[in-house]
């Protein structure tokens, strides 16, 4: 991983381009290549969905990514349509950022407000508005999971 990070930095410095690496398990037979390649692509897709700053991701360290990466695209699309259908295009990024940061901060409104550089009442207001729009309450664990998955899969 450290070698790949070094290579990534050299490429970035040379051509000012971002490079990402997906790592899968090792294999001894060429017949295993496709499976391992697909695992690398799942890892990269998962990294992209979470919008992390990492440049190297190992398939074997994924958790939700392994499961969610195996769901058919048409089913993901339908799920997102059901959960996010009433969110306007102009509000989408506001709620996406809110839910991701809310998750990162273990649903702490105070920490979420700090990371978003807003007052905690603004976070409360946005959570309430998201509940009103979608019918899903981000403070309820099951509803939060639905919202979180819909946003990270989008």
C-alpha positions in Angstrom: 0.0 0.0 0.0 2.8 2.4 0.8 4.5 1.7 -2.5 1.3 2.4 -4.4 0.8 5.6 -2.4 4.4 6.6 -3.4 3.7 5.8 -7.1 0.4 7.8 -6.9 2.2 10.8 -5.5 4.9 10.6 -8.2 2.2 10.5 -10.9 0.3 13.3 -9.3 3.4 15.5 -9.1 4.4 14.7 -12.7 1.1 15.2 -14.5 -1.1 16.7 -11.8 -3.7 13.9 -12.1 -5.4 11.9 -9.4 -4.7 8.2 -9.5 -6.5 5.5 -7.5 -5.6 1.9 -6.9 -7.9 -1.0 -6.0 -6.3 -4.1 -4.5 -7.7 -7.6 -4.6 -6.5 -11.0 -3.5 -3.6 -12.7 -5.1 -4.2 -15.5 -7.6 -2.2 -18.3 -9.2 -4.4 -19.1 -12.2 -5.4 -16.8 -15.0 -9.0 -18.0 -14.7 -9.1 -16.1 -11.4 -8.1 -12.8 -13.0 -11.6 -11.6 -13.8 -12.9 -12.2 -10.3 -10.0 -10.3 -8.8 -10.3 -7.5 -11.4 -14.0 -7.2 -10.5 -13.2 -7.0 -6.8 -10.7 -4.2 -7.5 -13.5 -2.3 -9.4 -15.9 -2.8 -6.5 -13.3 -1.4 -4.1 -12.8 1.6 -6.4 -16.5 2.2 -6.8 -17.0 2.0 -3.1 -14.1 4.5 -2.5 -15.8 6.8 -5.0 -19.2 6.5 -3.4 -17.8 7.5 0.0 -15.7 10.3 -1.6 -12.8 9.5 0.6 -9.4 11.0 0.2 -7.7 7.6 0.2 -5.9 6.6 -3.0 -5.5 2.9 -2.3 -8.3 0.6 -1.2 -8.1 -3.1 -0.5 -11.2 -5.2 -1.3 -10.5 -7.4 1.6 -10.9 -4.4 4.0 -14.4 -3.5 2.7 -17.4 -4.2 4.7 -20.6 -2.6 3.3 -18.8 -2.2 0.0 -18.6 -5.9 -0.6 -22.3 -6.3 0.0 -23.5 -3.2 -1.8 -21.1 -3.6 -4.7 -22.8 -6.8 -5.6 -26.3 -5.3 -6.0 -27.5 -4.9 -9.5 -27.4 -1.3 -10.8 -31.1 -1.3 -11.8 -32.1 -2.3 -8.2 -29.9 0.5 -6.8 -31.5 3.0 -9.1 -35.0 1.9 -8.1 -34.1 2.1 -4.4 -32.7 5.7 -4.8 -35.8 6.7 -6.8 -38.0 5.5 -4.0 -36.1 7.1 -1.1 -34.9 10.3 -2.8 -37.7 11.0 -5.2 -39.0 14.2 -3.6 -35.7 15.9 -3.0 -35.1 18.7 -5.5 -32.0 18.9 -7.6 -30.9 22.2 -5.9 -31.4 20.7 -2.4 -29.8 17.3 -3.2 -26.2 18.2 -2.4 -27.2 20.0 0.9 -28.9 16.8 2.2 -26.2 14.5 0.8 -23.5 16.4 2.6 -25.7 16.6 5.8 -26.3 12.8 5.9 -22.7 11.9 5.2 -21.3 14.2 7.8 -24.1 13.2 10.2 -23.0 9.6 9.8 -19.3 10.5 10.1 -20.0 12.2 13.4 -22.1 9.3 14.8 -25.3 11.3 14.5 -24.0 14.1 16.7 -25.8 17.3 15.8 -23.1 19.5 17.5 -20.2 17.8 15.7 -22.1 17.8 12.4 -22.7 21.6 12.8 -19.0 22.1 13.4 -18.0 20.2 10.3 -20.6 22.0 8.2 -19.7 25.4 9.7 -23.3 26.1 10.6 -25.2 26.6 13.8 -26.6 23.4 15.4 -30.1 24.8 14.9 -29.5 24.8 11.2 -28.6 21.1 11.3 -31.8 20.5 13.3 -33.8 22.4 10.7 -32.3 20.5 7.8 -32.9 17.2 9.5 -36.5 18.1 10.1 -36.9 19.4 6.5 -35.4 16.2 5.2 -37.9 14.2 7.3 -40.8 16.3 5.9 -39.6 15.9 2.3 -38.9 12.1 2.4 -41.1 10.9 5.2 -37.9 9.3 6.7 -36.6 10.7 10.0 -32.8 10.7 10.0 -32.9 10.4 13.8 -34.6 7.1 13.5 -32.0 4.4 13.0 -33.9 2.4 10.3 -34.8 5.6 8.4 -31.3 6.9 8.7 -29.9 3.7 7.2 -32.3 4.1 4.2 -31.3 7.7 3.7 -27.6 7.0 4.1 -27.5 4.1 1.7 -29.5 6.1 -0.9 -27.1 9.0 -0.8 -23.9 6.9 -0.8 -25.1 4.7 -3.6 -26.1 7.7 -5.7 
